[in-house]
Amino acid sequence: MELRTTENQRMIADMIRDFGAKHIKPKMMEWDESQEFPIEVFKELGKLGLMGVLVPTEYGGSGFGYLEYVTAIAELSKIDGSIGLSMAAHNSLCTGHILQFGNEEQKGKYLPKLATAEWIGAWGLTEPNTGSDAGNMRTVAVQDGDHWVINGAKNFITHGKSGNVAVVIVRTGEVGDSHGMTTFVVERGTPGFSAGRKEDKLGMRASETTEMIFEDCRVHQSQMLGNVGEGFIQAMKVLDGGRISIAALSLGIAQGAFDAALAYSQERNQFNKPISSFQGISFKLADMATEIEAASLLTYQAADMKNRGLNVTKESAMAKYYASEVAVRAATEGVQIFGGYGFTKDYPAEKYYRDAKLCTIGEGTSEIQKLVIARAILK
Ligand SMILES: Cc1cc2nc3c(=O)[nH]c(=O)nc-3n(C[C@H](O)[C@H](O)[C@H](O)COP(=O)(O)OP(=O)(O)OC[C@H]3O[C@@H](n4cnc5c(N)ncnc54)[C@H](O)[C@@H]3O)c2cc1C
């Protein structure tokens, strides 16, 4: 496994730090408060090549691999997890699904627009009654000549309203049959496709999360990704890569929480000493630093394996599971180190604390990651 930071990774990290200081930090608490999804920031990130990190240059992307992708998401999430989450959903889920399973015509049509953020992408698997148990979904597509008619609802969808295009996995066969689901690309403006309720969330508040509703929504056969019955299997493969991006998101939040707590612990005096001089505080920092390092190794290991074309089902689940739990622990200890100030919006600790929790839930909860890992090691 390659552990050296590449020149590209360094360049991406510097670029994001610079961009974040100018365009994200000054406004992020406003967006958080009002739950505004800053589309213009996305367009700017697109111009920097961050909305098509893994898309080959021939389709207008940056043509990077997973190491650069992890660095980009982690660096962005150190600043604002909401922007990191949206970037991950756009790149790994919507764009990633079309990149992996689209035909040449579909890739030529959608990837250049998505890679430059001219269009924002959404990806719909989850439904109100089926989250972890996604295979039991009820949204259906029924064939009618050379069209398919979709009825049902998806919920918790990142960019479910602002997305110009959505990749949706729907039922085309029997409930309970893993080959009974199919993927379609549905463009915003298609009659019968609308956004529903926007969620009012604990954290990740600048990342838009809404329902997507389908009422007799007719899509042409040419909008199908792959073949009938492949949807669920495709989704699981997309999530293998997606989980690396949530591990990166977790890593960024954990590092951001740690950096803030480390600096504060050296500035804040109690009993005429910096609080970092108390063993009770320095041991917290030692635990945080060690766990972040371990999470980083797992995440870059999964990224390196993915670059080499290896199966990463187990490794991406391990990285996602461990890094997300580390993010929650680091953010919790971060608040503790800030004391009462950590409980206020004057310092960044409370936002890391709220944002971190999504990481143990989105793209498969920690319990589901353990199921995936257990299945892999028990076979
Ligand atoms: C901010 C946000 C953004 C999201 N973005 C998207 C998106 O863009 N696209 C999309 O499709 N989805 C998205 N999701 C949905 C997300 O992937 C689901 O919320 C997640 O998979 C969990 O599903 P659920 O919420 O229905 O919880 P449930 O599946 O109802 O789980 C509830 C609890 O039961 C546990 N549980 C369930 N089954 C088992 C089991 N077999 N063994 C042990 N424990 C179990 C879970 O771990 C959890 O603790 C998003 C969610 C959020 C909050």
The ligand as an SDF file (V2000), in Angstrom:
LIG
                    3D

 53 58  0  0  0  0  0  0  0  0999 V2000
  -28.5450   13.2790    5.8400 C   0  0  0  0  0  0  0  0  0  0  0  0
  -28.8840   11.9980    5.1390 C   0  0  0  0  0  0  0  0  0  0  0  0
  -28.5760   11.8650    3.7810 C   0  0  0  0  0  0  0  0  0  0  0  0
  -28.9270   10.6970    3.0940 C   0  0  0  0  0  0  0  0  0  0  0  0
  -28.7120   10.6240    1.7360 N   0  0  0  0  0  0  0  0  0  0  0  0
  -29.2040    9.5540    1.0480 C   0  0  0  0  0  0  0  0  0  0  0  0
  -29.1580    9.5450   -0.3880 C   0  0  0  0  0  0  0  0  0  0  0  0
  -28.6560   10.4850   -1.0240 O   0  0  0  0  0  0  0  0  0  0  0  0
  -29.7050    8.4650   -1.0310 N   0  0  0  0  0  0  0  0  0  0  0  0
  -30.2790    7.4160   -0.3710 C   0  0  0  0  0  0  0  0  0  0  0  0
  -30.7460    6.4930   -1.0170 O   0  0  0  0  0  0  0  0  0  0  0  0
  -30.3290    7.4070    0.9940 N   0  0  0  0  0  0  0  0  0  0  0  0
  -29.8200    8.4510    1.7100 C   0  0  0  0  0  0  0  0  0  0  0  0
  -29.8960    8.4660    3.0880 N   0  0  0  0  0  0  0  0  0  0  0  0
  -30.5410    7.3470    3.7780 C   0  0  0  0  0  0  0  0  0  0  0  0
  -29.6000    6.5010    4.6260 C   0  0  0  0  0  0  0  0  0  0  0  0
  -28.7630    5.7310    3.8060 O   0  0  0  0  0  0  0  0  0  0  0  0
  -30.4710    5.6860    5.5810 C   0  0  0  0  0  0  0  0  0  0  0  0
  -30.9850    6.5870    6.5440 O   0  0  0  0  0  0  0  0  0  0  0  0
  -29.7160    4.5550    6.2560 C   0  0  0  0  0  0  0  0  0  0  0  0
  -29.3790    3.5750    5.3260 O   0  0  0  0  0  0  0  0  0  0  0  0
  -30.5120    3.9140    7.4060 C   0  0  0  0  0  0  0  0  0  0  0  0
  -31.8160    3.6150    7.0270 O   0  0  0  0  0  0  0  0  0  0  0  0
  -33.0500    4.0750    7.9530 P   0  0  0  0  0  0  0  0  0  0  0  0
  -32.8440    5.5120    8.2380 O   0  0  0  0  0  0  0  0  0  0  0  0
  -34.3070    3.6690    7.2930 O   0  0  0  0  0  0  0  0  0  0  0  0
  -32.8690    3.2850    9.3050 O   0  0  0  0  0  0  0  0  0  0  0  0
  -33.3990    1.7780    9.6310 P   0  0  0  0  0  0  0  0  0  0  0  0
  -32.9930    0.8770    8.5430 O   0  0  0  0  0  0  0  0  0  0  0  0
  -34.8430    1.8500    9.9780 O   0  0  0  0  0  0  0  0  0  0  0  0
  -32.5550    1.4360   10.9260 O   0  0  0  0  0  0  0  0  0  0  0  0
  -32.9400    1.8220   12.2450 C   0  0  0  0  0  0  0  0  0  0  0  0
  -31.9750    1.1650   13.2260 C   0  0  0  0  0  0  0  0  0  0  0  0
  -32.1040   -0.2650   13.1300 O   0  0  0  0  0  0  0  0  0  0  0  0
  -30.8300   -0.8330   12.8720 C   0  0  0  0  0  0  0  0  0  0  0  0
  -30.9650   -2.0300   12.0250 N   0  0  0  0  0  0  0  0  0  0  0  0
  -31.6940   -2.1630   10.8860 C   0  0  0  0  0  0  0  0  0  0  0  0
  -31.5420   -3.3900   10.3770 N   0  0  0  0  0  0  0  0  0  0  0  0
  -30.7010   -4.0580   11.2010 C   0  0  0  0  0  0  0  0  0  0  0  0
  -30.1580   -5.3780   11.2460 C   0  0  0  0  0  0  0  0  0  0  0  0
  -30.4390   -6.2770   10.2880 N   0  0  0  0  0  0  0  0  0  0  0  0
  -29.3310   -5.7230   12.2680 N   0  0  0  0  0  0  0  0  0  0  0  0
  -29.0270   -4.8270   13.2400 C   0  0  0  0  0  0  0  0  0  0  0  0
  -29.5190   -3.5560   13.2670 N   0  0  0  0  0  0  0  0  0  0  0  0
  -30.3350   -3.1790   12.2650 C   0  0  0  0  0  0  0  0  0  0  0  0
  -30.0410    0.2610   12.1730 C   0  0  0  0  0  0  0  0  0  0  0  0
  -28.6440    0.0300   12.2580 O   0  0  0  0  0  0  0  0  0  0  0  0
  -30.5110    1.4900   12.9320 C   0  0  0  0  0  0  0  0  0  0  0  0
  -29.7830    1.5940   14.1210 O   0  0  0  0  0  0  0  0  0  0  0  0
  -29.5240    9.6190    3.7890 C   0  0  0  0  0  0  0  0  0  0  0  0
  -29.7930    9.7410    5.1620 C   0  0  0  0  0  0  0  0  0  0  0  0
  -29.5000   10.9170    5.8300 C   0  0  0  0  0  0  0  0  0  0  0  0
  -29.8660   11.0350    7.2890 C   0  0  0  0  0  0  0  0  0  0  0  0
  1  2  1  0
  2  3  1  0
  2 52  2  0
  3  4  2  0
  4  5  1  0
  4 50  1  0
  5  6  2  0
  6  7  1  0
  6 13  1  0
  7  8  2  0
  7  9  1  0
  9 10  1  0
 10 11  2  0
 10 12  1  0
 12 13  2  0
 13 14  1  0
 14 15  1  0
 14 50  1  0
 15 16  1  0
 16 17  1  0
 16 18  1  0
 18 19  1  0
 18 20  1  0
 20 21  1  0
 20 22  1  0
 22 23  1  0
 23 24  1  0
 24 25  2  0
 24 26  1  0
 24 27  1  0
 27 28  1  0
 28 29  2  0
 28 30  1  0
 28 31  1  0
 31 32  1  0
 32 33  1  0
 33 34  1  0
 33 48  1  0
 34 35  1  0
 35 36  1  0
 35 46  1  0
 36 37  1  0
 36 45  1  0
 37 38  2  0
 38 39  1  0
 39 40  1  0
 39 45  2  0
 40 41  1  0
 40 42  2  0
 42 43  1  0
 43 44  2  0
 44 45  1  0
 46 47  1  0
 46 48  1  0
 48 49  1  0
 50 51  2  0
 51 52  1  0
 52 53  1  0
M  END
$$$$
